Amino acid sequence: MEVIICPDAEAVARTAADLFATYITRDTCTLGLATGSTPVATYKELIRRYEAGELSFKNHQAFLLDEYVGLDRDHEQSYYRTIRRELTSHIDIDDNRVHSPNGMSENPSEAGRAYDDAIKEAGGIDLQLLGIGTDGHIGFNEPGSSLVSRTRLKTLHPQTIKDNARFFGSPEDVPIHVLTQGLGTISEARHLLLLATGEGKAQAIADTVEGPVAAVCPASILQLHPHATVIVDEAAASKLKLARYYRYAYDNKPEWQQIQKA
Ligand code: PGA
């Protein structure tokens, strides 16, 4: 696993955008997008580079990690709407090629299978962006999720509902159920990119990078992935025992292994 420790959240966003750019400058690519607060700064940086004429998303497609069950996709807090508001309506990606699980399906199991099939048909995801919950979840795979799970219905942990209440007004308004890519689905992406900022994520990052691979910390599956990059700020890195080594290893990488700016 590649761990990159940046001085602050802005540097995390710039470094993540640099990594994104290595994919976006390809002829075509399939991006895995995440919602939540953490990726917003990276999306802003990507929009800035698009507006500056440095990047085009015209030939690319994207899949979201998850969606609330029972929220109409036009609801302001649906992830369908959120990703458009935060990224895709500001760039030149074809809106019909921005996919999300169907949270309004009467048959969530079938909707989950259909979503996995759509990812497969698209040729798989090249770069999957991930945030992390304070409880170590990725997507909405809460602690206890099967490490090989597929896209399916999950019940949110009360802590996640509390964490997300800020987007809804009150915890009672946060849907309890979601459709999320499974840990097995996420693991099939060719490159995983996990971002975390702030002290509140420090324990989850320590468990992810240095704890055992275990369902109690779903993000720990990154340890089993052949190409996983974790970009964190100082605060989120503050509980990493091997932080000094990660810095040393990153600073001394051969140039061809470093993230190249587009
Ligand atoms: P956040 O959420 O980026 O809003 O902290 C991350 C997550 O819950 O996956």
Boltz pocket constraint, residues with backbone or C-beta under 6 A from the ligand:
constraints:
  - pocket:
      binder: B
      contacts: [[A, 35], [A, 36], [A, 37], [A, 38], [A, 39], [A, 131], [A, 132], [A, 133], [A, 134], [A, 137], [A, 138], [A, 139]]
      max_distance: 6.0
